[in-house]
Amino acid sequence: MADVARVAGVSHQTVSRVLGDHPNVRDATRARVLRVIEEMGYRRNSSARALVTRRTRTLGVVASDTTLYGPASTLFALEEAARAEGYLVSTVSLRKLTMETLSEAMDHLSEGGVEGVVTIAPQQSAVDALAELRYPFPVVVVGSAPGVDIPGVSVDQHLGATLATSHLLAAGHRTVWHLAGPEDWQEAADRAAGWRATLDAAGVEAPVPLRGDWSPLSGYRAGQELAGWVGRGLTAVFAANDQMALGVLRALREAGVRTPQDVAVVGFDDIPESEFYAPPLTTVRQDFSAVGKRGIALLLELIEGRPPATTARITIEPQLVVRASTFPYAARTEGVPH
């Protein structure tokens, strides 16, 4: 900073005011200092700045299962939104979110001087554990958190499942089978609940759902079982994510079942590859960018002690993306197994 002041012909305090965006600096002086900073490639020492301002401008993110599309996309969106606000991000990736691992992660981030933390918590058990912990900074949770009073952001999974199931019923299918996600994931539970509620509202008895683990392999194995019901009432499948839908499509194809002529398939997430499935997959799109922006905005409001601009529980609506894996279908006359 002293070198910048010498070259620009101003005091050390003036350079500090320019860096701090202080209003009491003439425009010409500010422009000259900024030009010298750019020419010299000066970077202000963040540790020194923190000592003066007591602000590290660093946020923490705790995540798990980041090999999966949803958590990985959420993490990227949060990091991008934080950078846009001028913050660095310190990320702790855990194999499993438990009381012990969350406590260790929070301690680690606290020692690193973060001003607040976003936790990507897809399992209800993780949210419950988070609610029991005490930490010296604001915390926001990304994901459904029923019954827990923690500020957060989530996509309306129930609505997404309603859109998918309603789309298939409107196309003429007499019922919709469901391949659900893992039992311990709240998002899987919310999607299954939306599917079942939509069938109940239509006066349709729901078939017994199958369950996968989000992987294409689990979808493939479920698809082999589903293929056995073709001709006995199965004409439409709602898979809880696009990767499992991919496995279902392959299993049906290998069994000689055409999509969508014999069985329509809908996924969830709208991963980049879903548009290039054979056939292209109808799916539910989650706006991860909006999740990141709203999550970081909410956290910064809490850090700065401002009342949140909206409710502390923010819900983002998903969007149905219709492609060639579904089309209007003349309902068959076979009975509906359950």
Phi, psi and omega in degrees: 000324179297322179295320178298315180299317181296312182293322182279348179072036180229176179278163176301321181295325179294318177299318179298320179295320179297315180296328179271006180056041179288138184289337185274054175223128180297147183302318182294320179293316179301314181298319181295316179296316180296324178295317179294319178302316180293317181294325182272351181065034184290137173233124182289138179290117185292327179294317179295318179298319181297323179297324182279312187267345187061023176237124179267345185050044176231132177247152177256149172228130175248129185215162172216167179054039183284002170280345179274152187299314184297303178299322180295317180293322178295316179299314179299317181296321178294315180297319180296316180294322179295317178299322180297334178266004178085023181247147169272161180234130173252118186252136172243115178259126183245148175291323181213142179265105177234173178303317183292311183291324177295319179298317179296319180296316180296320178297317180297315181291325178296318177296332179278358174080024179294152181268343179187166185225138168253129178248124175272105189236091182281341181262140179298326179298325179291320178294319178298318178296319180298323181292338181274343185276157174240134185219156187272017182212163177295148178228136175239139179251137174256120182131163179296140181217063182296135176078005182239129184270071177234130177303142182189177181227139177208156171274143181286089182294322179300314179296319179301317178293325177297317179299316181294313183291318179298322178301316181289320178295320180294335179282354176110359179288139184283333175205173181227126175274155185230132170256105186273163176274186184301146185298328185274002178265124179295324179298320178297318179296318180294321179292319178296321179294320178295320177299310183294318181296324179293318177294319179299318181295332179271001180073028182249132177284131184281132171297158177295124182288149170267165182227136177236187182240024181084349186271153174301326180298316179295326175293322179296315180294320176295322179297325177296321177290318180297324181302331179289345179263356177294132186090353178236030174116347182269118177227354183210139180228132172250111178267141187287350168205167186290327180295319177292325177298323177301315178297320178298314181301318180293316181298318178296317180299317180294333179274003180081017180265128183271142174240123010260005187302319180260318181221124175274147182227134176235139177250199180208132175123323187058059175295157183304329183282343188298330178293342184249010172297167176242102358280167175306139193268128166289134187205176178250123184268131173258134181271085183292329178299317178294322177300314180297312182296314182290324179295314179292319179299317179296317180297318180294325176297319180290320179298318184274002176073019179269144173298133179305141181296331177230184177304150181288353171245105186258129180243131181250132183280137174276176183226134175279129178246112185268126177228197192282355180282358175222149168199167182307137189229133176281117186301138179279172183258358181294153175292160181262114180285155178206000000 
